[in-house]
């Protein structure tokens, strides 16, 4: 399943996680990793697809492109930061493993979440797409693909698209969150440069699925320095499929 995300001018929703209620769960079958009971934690593996991997379903006949072929140096750190943003606010652990190069959706020993890339629809349109957790799409569940046509950057620089912000959104889908009805949430259907990382509504949704983190208190929005809450600013319009 895929959805649409576009860049726009939006304000962050400054509400506490307890008050946030606009999040939407992507699936109920079971719709999360680990124990299917809502509120239980999980350890999830992830891997990076190389080039030449079949990526069928909606893109029959396509092949992936290695991330190193089009992303700027330092992209791996941005991927790790994206996973860390979720483990900082929920009972989640992420472990990188080797990718075995299996075709998209095929039996594989690769990560639960596989991150790859291929041509989607050209620059300035769809940025990425991803898939919900099991039981959806077999081994394709949780997989994420970036559009190789975009100008990917680290941080909000010029006309580029920030790797961290898009991947953190897509990982939210891979963990079981659908698009939020809160326009100021990371999981809203809008790529938004007014903040960085999960916001209050996103935290409420991910904690419904996996519970609060075991080792640290969940920060209130007023103290979201770790997650980089920023000021509202003018941003450029783009789309993302998720």
Secondary structure as GFF3:
##gff-version 3
##sequence-region A 1 242
A	DSSP	beta_strand	4	6	.	.	.	ID=ss1
A	DSSP	beta_strand	42	48	.	.	.	ID=ss2
A	DSSP	three_ten_helix	57	59	.	.	.	ID=ss3
A	DSSP	three_ten_helix	67	69	.	.	.	ID=ss4
A	DSSP	alpha_helix	75	87	.	.	.	ID=ss5
A	DSSP	beta_strand	92	96	.	.	.	ID=ss6
A	DSSP	beta_strand	113	118	.	.	.	ID=ss7
A	DSSP	beta_strand	128	130	.	.	.	ID=ss8
A	DSSP	three_ten_helix	138	140	.	.	.	ID=ss9
A	DSSP	beta_strand	144	147	.	.	.	ID=ss10
A	DSSP	beta_strand	152	153	.	.	.	ID=ss11
A	DSSP	beta_strand	161	162	.	.	.	ID=ss12
A	DSSP	alpha_helix	163	175	.	.	.	ID=ss13
A	DSSP	alpha_helix	200	210	.	.	.	ID=ss14
A	DSSP	three_ten_helix	221	223	.	.	.	ID=ss15
A	DSSP	beta_strand	239	241	.	.	.	ID=ss16
###
